[in-house]
Amino acid sequence: MENSTGKGPSDQLNQAPVRPKPFEWVRAHPYRAAGIVVGLLVMLDLATLPFADLAKLEQRNPGVTAFQQTWLESQSANRKRAAIAKRWVPLSSISEHLLAAVIVAEDGTFWNHEGFDWFEFKESLVRNVREMRSARGASTITQQLVKNLYLSSSKNPVRKLNEWILTWYAERVLSKRRILELYVNVIEWGPGLYGAEAAAQRYYGKSASLLSRAEAACLAAVIPAPRRYSPVGSSRLVARRSKQILNRLIARDRVRGRVEVEEADTTQEIPVPSLPDSSGADSMVSPFPPVPEDADTTFPADTGQSRDTTGVHHGL
């Protein structure tokens, strides 16, 4: 007996099952397909992030960081001697002046936030949109640390996502003191120069534990662009930013009762040069024109390891 199609029961049983054409489901459900692909890529990305290594940093010190490795590779590519100068020291062997200066300059709410400074993020977003350029960063010390350790200075959104994920995790597996200790030991303070101890020895011929408040302010001032500026150079921009940091340190200590009101203003320890040094003695500093008192002292981007917040009123 045949049905309306003209085929008998045996013909229907022997007929191959109808299978969807390739990509037919994808064409019918493009948004679902895209969501699945993105989800798989995120899962793959998460699987490659160094969560285990980051957790171990509470007890051990890191080796060569991602930023240090990039520096070594760039030197080798340019046929230059590939070497870095660094010396690890515990937080107790670093001047309190330098620790305070770094926090004042880079992350005024470090001790209070959980990895992200949302106020600074909003302010940075508003300014960058207004000026239609990356005029101001909002990365906290924790964000800068994970970027230095494992990532790059790329503006790639995937890299930024990884930075946020690792920052969130770092704040949960590392203490604040350990985060600060790691930070001041791995960040760059000059071409191939890493960590507070190496910087103090190079620029001031002394241990990081002996740095004065003025010297600490100068070192903190160049963190945003350590390959372009030197803490002991003749840049008026560095001098003015150093004074900003130093004034905030003094104001903070006065609030805490550590500085007498009648104490002489120690900002005089940082002279503003009247003319740029053209002798070539400081190879990291380019001649720099006079800077007006009300000038914006935001550094141009250099290594990408930092943000500049000295122009913003942060809690001390």
VMD Tcl script that draws the C-alpha trace (Angstrom):
set ca {
  {0.00 0.00 0.00}
  {1.37 3.37 -0.92}
  {0.82 6.61 0.89}
  {0.19 10.00 -0.64}
  {3.86 10.41 -1.45}
  {3.85 7.35 -3.62}
  {6.27 5.47 -1.35}
  {5.53 2.31 0.57}
  {6.35 1.63 4.25}
  {9.54 -0.21 3.34}
  {10.76 2.78 1.35}
  {10.16 5.11 4.29}
  {12.10 2.82 6.66}
  {15.06 2.70 4.30}
  {15.09 6.49 3.79}
  {18.14 8.22 5.39}
  {17.32 10.56 8.30}
  {17.12 14.21 7.46}
  {20.17 16.04 8.90}
  {20.53 19.78 9.27}
  {22.79 21.47 6.79}
  {26.16 22.68 8.05}
  {25.91 25.99 9.94}
  {22.15 26.00 9.52}
  {21.66 26.32 13.29}
  {24.27 29.08 13.44}
  {22.46 31.01 10.73}
  {19.16 30.55 12.53}
  {20.58 31.56 15.93}
  {23.51 33.97 15.31}
  {23.42 35.64 18.74}
  {23.33 32.36 20.61}
  {26.20 31.07 18.50}
  {28.24 34.21 19.13}
  {27.54 33.91 22.86}
  {28.75 30.32 22.91}
  {31.94 31.24 21.04}
  {32.67 34.16 23.37}
  {31.96 31.98 26.40}
  {34.36 29.31 25.16}
  {37.07 31.90 24.49}
  {36.65 33.39 27.99}
  {36.86 29.94 29.56}
  {40.00 29.18 27.54}
  {41.49 32.52 28.58}
  {40.70 31.91 32.25}
  {42.34 28.50 32.05}
  {45.62 30.12 30.99}
  {45.75 32.81 33.69}
  {48.43 32.28 36.39}
  {46.13 31.96 39.42}
  {48.30 29.33 41.12}
  {51.50 31.32 40.63}
  {49.86 34.49 41.94}
  {48.70 32.73 45.10}
  {52.26 31.50 45.77}
  {53.57 35.07 45.83}
  {52.37 35.49 49.40}
  {55.27 33.24 50.42}
  {57.85 33.56 47.65}
  {59.29 36.33 45.50}
  {58.74 36.45 41.73}
  {61.42 35.77 39.17}
  {61.69 37.77 35.96}
  {58.42 39.62 35.40}
  {56.59 40.07 32.11}
  {57.70 43.71 31.84}
  {61.31 42.79 32.63}
  {61.23 40.04 30.02}
  {59.89 42.50 27.45}
  {62.77 44.86 28.24}
  {65.34 42.08 27.83}
  {63.83 41.00 24.51}
  {63.75 44.56 23.18}
  {67.42 45.03 24.06}
  {68.37 41.78 22.38}
  {66.35 42.70 19.29}
  {68.26 46.00 19.07}
  {71.59 44.19 19.50}
  {72.17 45.84 22.85}
  {73.43 44.26 26.05}
  {70.42 42.60 27.63}
  {70.62 43.04 31.39}
  {68.48 44.30 34.23}
  {69.48 45.77 37.59}
  {67.39 44.73 40.57}
  {67.80 43.71 44.19}
  {64.95 42.43 46.33}
  {64.51 43.90 49.80}
  {61.71 43.35 52.34}
  {59.20 46.10 53.05}
  {60.89 46.76 56.40}
  {64.07 47.75 54.53}
  {62.39 50.44 52.46}
  {62.01 53.99 53.72}
  {58.54 54.83 55.02}
  {58.92 58.07 53.08}
  {59.14 56.17 49.80}
  {56.22 53.88 50.61}
  {54.08 56.89 51.51}
  {55.20 58.81 48.41}
  {54.35 55.91 46.10}
  {50.87 55.58 47.59}
  {50.22 59.33 47.49}
  {51.38 59.51 43.87}
  {49.85 56.32 42.50}
  {46.93 55.12 44.61}
  {45.69 57.36 47.40}
  {43.00 54.91 48.51}
  {45.23 51.82 48.38}
  {44.64 50.72 51.96}
  {40.85 51.03 51.63}
  {39.85 49.67 48.22}
  {39.60 46.03 47.13}
  {41.64 46.37 43.98}
  {39.72 49.06 42.11}
  {39.31 52.78 42.71}
  {35.86 53.41 41.24}
  {35.95 57.17 41.90}
  {39.24 57.49 40.04}
  {37.89 55.25 37.28}
  {34.90 57.55 36.77}
  {37.06 60.69 36.82}
  {39.49 59.14 34.35}
  {36.68 58.08 32.02}
  {35.15 61.58 32.03}
  {38.47 63.27 31.26}
  {39.47 60.78 28.55}
  {36.09 61.17 26.81}
  {36.27 64.96 27.09}
  {39.77 65.14 25.64}
  {39.23 62.26 23.18}
  {42.50 60.64 24.22}
  {44.01 58.53 26.98}
  {44.87 61.54 29.12}
  {44.61 59.96 32.52}
  {44.84 56.46 33.93}
  {42.93 54.90 36.79}
  {44.90 51.76 37.58}
  {45.48 51.03 41.24}
  {48.73 49.69 42.66}
  {47.26 46.17 42.57}
  {46.32 46.54 38.91}
  {49.77 47.87 38.07}
  {51.37 44.98 39.95}
  {49.57 42.17 38.09}
  {50.21 43.95 34.80}
  {53.92 44.16 35.55}
  {54.11 40.56 36.70}
  {52.13 38.76 34.02}
  {50.79 41.00 31.26}
  {51.86 43.85 28.98}
  {51.20 47.54 28.48}
  {48.94 46.81 25.51}
  {45.55 48.55 25.30}
  {44.00 45.30 24.08}
  {40.59 44.80 25.77}
  {41.37 41.12 26.42}
  {44.54 42.15 28.25}
  {42.52 44.63 30.30}
  {39.98 41.94 31.17}
  {42.79 39.67 32.33}
  {44.18 42.51 34.43}
  {40.85 43.01 36.17}
  {40.41 39.29 36.84}
  {43.93 38.93 38.25}
  {43.50 42.11 40.31}
  {40.34 40.73 41.88}
  {42.13 37.48 42.69}
  {45.30 39.16 43.98}
  {43.33 41.16 46.53}
  {41.93 37.88 47.89}
  {45.13 35.83 48.12}
  {47.69 38.53 48.99}
  {47.79 40.91 51.94}
  {47.95 44.65 51.31}
  {51.46 44.83 52.74}
  {52.59 42.02 50.47}
  {51.05 43.70 47.42}
  {52.92 46.91 48.25}
  {56.16 44.99 48.89}
  {55.90 43.23 45.54}
  {55.06 46.47 43.76}
  {58.00 48.55 44.98}
  {60.37 45.67 44.19}
  {59.28 44.96 40.61}
  {58.33 48.28 39.01}
  {60.72 50.04 36.68}
  {62.59 53.14 37.84}
  {64.78 53.66 34.80}
  {65.84 51.78 31.65}
  {66.47 48.25 32.89}
  {66.35 49.42 36.52}
  {63.81 47.65 38.72}
  {62.87 47.96 42.35}
  {63.34 50.53 45.08}
  {66.74 49.28 46.27}
  {68.35 49.32 42.84}
  {66.88 52.78 42.18}
  {68.09 54.21 45.50}
  {71.60 52.87 44.91}
  {71.70 54.09 41.30}
  {70.40 57.61 41.86}
  {71.38 58.43 45.43}
  {74.14 55.98 46.32}
  {72.34 54.73 49.40}
  {70.02 52.00 50.58}
  {66.28 52.38 50.04}
  {65.90 52.37 53.82}
  {67.80 55.66 54.06}
  {65.91 57.70 51.48}
  {64.78 61.13 52.62}
  {61.27 62.45 52.07}
  {62.45 64.67 49.22}
  {64.32 61.82 47.51}
  {61.27 59.59 47.90}
  {59.07 62.23 46.27}
  {61.44 62.46 43.31}
  {61.46 58.70 42.83}
  {57.68 58.49 43.04}
  {57.35 61.34 40.56}
  {58.92 59.39 37.69}
  {57.01 56.11 38.09}
  {54.63 56.91 35.19}
  {57.51 57.35 32.70}
  {60.77 56.00 34.14}
  {62.50 55.61 30.79}
  {61.80 59.19 29.79}
  {62.49 61.00 33.06}
  {65.06 60.72 35.83}
  {64.49 61.61 39.51}
  {67.85 63.40 39.55}
  {67.58 65.04 36.14}
  {66.78 68.61 35.19}
  {63.18 68.22 34.06}
  {60.96 71.00 35.39}
  {57.99 68.66 35.01}
  {59.57 66.13 37.38}
  {60.49 68.90 39.80}
  {56.96 70.26 39.95}
  {55.39 66.83 40.29}
  {57.89 65.99 43.05}
  {56.85 69.13 44.91}
  {53.20 68.19 44.59}
  {53.91 64.78 46.11}
  {56.12 66.24 48.82}
  {53.53 68.83 49.80}
  {50.94 66.10 50.16}
  {53.28 64.04 52.30}
  {53.90 67.03 54.56}
  {50.17 67.80 54.75}
  {49.41 64.18 55.63}
  {52.06 64.07 58.34}
  {50.84 67.35 59.82}
  {47.32 65.93 60.04}
  {48.77 62.91 61.83}
  {50.81 65.10 64.15}
  {54.16 64.03 62.78}
  {55.22 67.45 61.51}
  {55.23 70.66 63.50}
  {53.29 73.49 61.86}
  {56.27 75.80 62.19}
  {58.62 73.32 60.50}
  {60.44 74.81 57.52}
  {58.94 73.91 54.15}
  {61.09 71.02 52.95}
  {59.92 71.46 49.38}
  {62.96 73.69 49.08}
  {64.95 70.44 48.96}
  {63.70 70.01 45.39}
  {64.92 72.97 43.33}
  {63.16 73.73 40.06}
  {65.91 74.26 37.46}
  {65.74 77.52 35.59}
  {67.18 75.95 32.44}
  {67.21 72.38 31.15}
  {70.51 70.58 31.42}
  {72.02 70.29 27.97}
  {75.34 68.84 29.11}
  {74.20 65.30 28.38}
  {75.01 64.19 31.93}
  {71.55 62.75 32.34}
  {70.89 60.64 29.28}
  {67.32 59.81 30.33}
  {66.11 63.39 30.38}
  {65.36 65.38 27.26}
  {65.60 69.20 27.31}
  {62.34 70.46 28.73}
  {60.87 73.97 28.39}
  {59.71 75.99 31.41}
  {56.42 74.79 32.87}
  {53.84 77.34 34.05}
  {52.68 77.08 37.67}
  {49.18 76.03 36.62}
  {50.32 73.55 34.00}
  {48.96 70.03 33.79}
  {51.69 67.80 35.21}
  {50.34 64.56 33.83}
  {53.11 62.50 32.29}
  {52.79 61.17 28.75}
  {52.49 57.41 28.60}
  {55.75 55.49 28.59}
  {55.96 51.95 29.96}
  {52.29 51.78 30.83}
  {53.10 50.58 34.34}
  {51.44 53.46 36.13}
  {48.83 56.17 36.41}
  {49.31 59.79 37.40}
  {47.02 61.04 40.15}
  {48.93 63.95 41.59}
  {46.54 66.39 40.01}
  {43.59 64.81 41.80}
  {42.61 65.39 45.39}
  {42.93 61.96 46.95}
  {42.54 61.08 50.57}
  {45.92 61.00 52.24}
}
mol new
graphics top color blue
foreach p $ca { graphics top sphere $p radius 0.5 }
foreach p [lrange $ca 0 end-1] q [lrange $ca 1 end] { graphics top cylinder $p $q radius 0.2 }
display resetview
